[in-house]
Amino acid sequence: MEVRKPHSKKYDAVIIGGGSNGIAAAIHLQQQGLNTVIYEKSSVPGGATKTAEITLPGFKHDIGSTVLPMAYSSPIFQELPLEKYGLEWIYPEIPFSQTLENGKSIACYKSIEKTAAQLGKDKGSYIHFMKPLVENWDDIGEDVLGPLGIPSHPIKFLKFGLKAFPSAKFLANSLFKEAEAKALFYGAAAHSTLPLTNLFSSSFGVVLGLMAHLNGWPFPKQGAGALIEALLDYYKDLGGELILNTPIRKVSQLPESKVQVYDLTPQQLLQIQDLDLSSGYRKRLENYKYGAGVFKIDWALDGPIPFTSDKCRRSGTIHIGFSPEEMEKSEQLTAEGKISEQPYVLLVQPSIFDKSRAPEGKHTAWAYCHVPNGSEEDCTRIIENQIEKAAPGFKNLIVHKSTMNTKELEVFNPNLVGGDINGGRQDITQLFTRPVAKISPYKTSNDNVYLCSSSTPPGGGVHGMGGYNAAKQVINDHFS
């Protein structure tokens, strides 16, 4: 992508922030014949979706996101011809698995029936739970991934909502009798970074589970950054412009445009000088709540992780927690400002399926655990201990490692406030009304200023949909 210096050219829309949401917004606006430009503060666009050699030469690590099931399945990216721009998806044999005690595990296969066959007495309950979700996704998906409104299929949407509304603990206990099925659901639900006893914590388990059965949990070959490169190449062919190394601190730095679309969380938006927002709206943004952070480790490894369980060895993502009770305690302690000695750990091993990630015979992996927002505690020991329990001999394979606490993650990407990778707490108070309660959460108090970051619906992890939804609102308000 050509890098151009700021200029005085007039645009229909200026997008501030070159993460996946900002790029998606720019693409949709450009597709409608509008003239857009993206301003990105970094030398490398992509926000938290970047790939780099941060341990040793030849070892490619995804600094933020790796596995992108929601991006792959989102309406905006499904419509784009990204494969023509070099994007290739890798599909792990098993989308994700959940560790259990004594070296055992449960796998979430793409097949609902194959997954359920492992679950004993809960086999029928799992099929009855998951099958309608997968079958109805085409009808409800865009409503689920958008702001609150009148759904196109109200009855199907209501049935989804009744499963997504409760706490993960309540839903798991009401659906399943045995620990295996509960643990499998807990592992996906814990992506919410909420206590598993909180309302709506089940929503992540519901959506991520159905994504595994719908399309698997794919990731881009050669790293998540390949998605950003393909998006930007397509955007360039549409006539879009990108300006790098240009942090925007005041509105006067921007060229003239009809609208401005900010891929920023509320904290960053409030730091923009001369931005004409009402005092009431600013106050509401100041009250926006950020969620738990993460402590992340990237490893260069001398071989594949020696999981005791063959299912874990064949999984792209492994949720490490050895019982529902252990995972529940871990997430509850995080909410209380503490860190469990046996934390829930999310681990990804892309090089098992993508040989481009590491030198021949070597491997990369990364993992994180949840920590209180802003924590600077080093969680290397407790994360590696959890992995070692599931994969004896893992520590002996470590050639090099790179760690990032919450503060370092925020330096890497200021949108990760306090290490919050979801762009704000995704609980009942902020799931659909983020960043504030408005008929359109993408609109600010200024008719010409819009938000499109993960701090807008549908929130973190759904790469591109916040931008797509915001762009549709911009077109409806100004260009229809």
C-alpha positions, 0 to 999 in steps of 0.5 A, a space after each residue: 500500500 502506498 504511503 502518502 503524506 497528509 494533504 489538503 484534498 477533500 474527502 467524503 469520509 476520513 477514517 482515523 485508525 487502521 485496524 480491521 474495523 477502520 479498514 472495513 468501514 473504509 472499504 464499505 464506504 469506498 464500495 459505495 463510490 465515496 472518496 475515503 482515506 485512512 489515517 494510521 498512527 503506526 508504521 504497520 496498519 492492522 491495530 491488534 491484528 499484526 504478525 511479526 518475528 518477535 522472538 527469533 528470526 523465522 518465527 512468525 508470531 501474531 502479536 494480537 489476534 491469530 484465530 479469527 472465527 468471527 472474522 471469517 464468518 462475518 457478513 462483511 468479510 464473506 462478501 469480499 474477494 480476499 482470496 484473490 488478494 492472496 488470503 488463504 485460510 488454514 482450518 485446524 483438524 479440531 477447532 478447539 479442545 478443552 483439557 481435563 484432569 489426568 491428561 484427558 480432553 474433550 474436542 469440539 469438532 466441526 461435526 456436532 454429532 462427533 463432538 456430542 459422541 464424547 459427552 456420554 449422558 449429555 450427547 442428546 442435550 448437546 445436539 439439541 442445544 447446538 443444532 438449531 443455532 447452526 441451522 438458524 445462523 444465516 437468518 439471525 447472524 447479521 442481527 446478532 452482530 449488529 446493534 439492538 433493533 427489530 430482528 428480521 426473524 424475531 422468533 429465531 432471534 428470541 430463541 438465540 437470546 434465551 441461550 445467550 442471556 444467562 450466565 455460563 454457569 446457569 446455562 451449562 448446569 441447566 443443559 448438562 449433567 456431567 463435567 465434560 460438557 460443562 467444561 467444554 462450554 466454559 472454555 469457550 464462554 471464558 473468552 468473555 473475560 467475565 465471571 462465568 456467573 455473570 449474565 451474558 457470559 454464556 453468549 461467548 460460549 454460544 456464539 463461539 461454539 456455533 462458529 466452530 460447528 459452522 466454519 471451524 476456527 480458521 486462521 490466515 496462512 502466514 499470520 493474521 497480518 495476511 488478512 490486513 494485507 489482503 483487505 488493504 490491497 482490495 481497498 487500494 484497488 477500490 481507490 482508497 488511500 492510506 496514510 501511515 505514521 500519522 497519529 491524529 491528536 487534533 481535528 485540524 490535522 485532518 483534511 476536509 471531509 463530510 464525516 469522520 469515522 474513528 476506530 478508537 475506544 472512548 478513552 482515545 476519542 476523548 484525547 482528540 483535541 478540538 473534537 466538537 462533542 457535547 459535554 453530556 456525551 463526553 461525560 457518558 464516554 468517561 463513564 465507559 467501563 473497560 474489562 479484564 486484561 490479559 498477560 500474553 506469552 509468545 514462544 519459539 519452540 524446538 518441537 510441537 507441544 507434547 500434550 498428553 491428549 492426542 485431541 489437544 495435539 490436533 487442535 488449533 486452540 486449546 482451552 486449559 483449565 482442568 475442571 469447570 470449578 477451576 475455570 470458574 474460580 479463575 475468572 471470578 478472582 480476576 474480577 476481584 482484582 486477583 490472579 489465580 495460581 491455576 488460571 484459565 489459559 487460552 493457547 494457540 499453536 498455529 505452526 502445527 497446521 501452517 508450516 510458514 510460521 516457523 523454521 523446519 522442525 520448529 514451532 510457534 505458540 502463544 497463550 494468555 491468561 486473564 488478569 485485572 485491568 492494568 495489572 503488571 504482574 508477570 504471569 509466565 510461571 503460572 501459565 507455563 505451569 498450566 501448560 506443563 500439566 497438560 503437556 509434560 516436557 513443554 518447558 524443555 522445548 522453549 527456545 525463546 519467549 516474549 511476554 507482554 503485560 497489560 501496560 505493554 499491550 496498551 503501548 503496542 495498541 492504545 485501543 487495548 486499554 489496560 490490556 482489555 482485548 475486547 474494547 470494553 467490558 462486555 457485560 449486560 450494561 455494555 454488550 449492546 449499548 456500547 459505548 453509550 445507550 443510543 438508537 445508533 451507538 455508532 453516532 456521537 453527539 456530533 452529526 459528522 463524527 462516528 465511532 466504529 471500534 470494538 467499543 461499538 456493537 458487536 464488540 471485541 473479536 468480531 473483526 470488521 463488523 463494527 466498521 461495517 455497521 458504522 459505515 452503513 449508518 454513515 451512508 444512511 445519514 449522509 449519502 443515501 
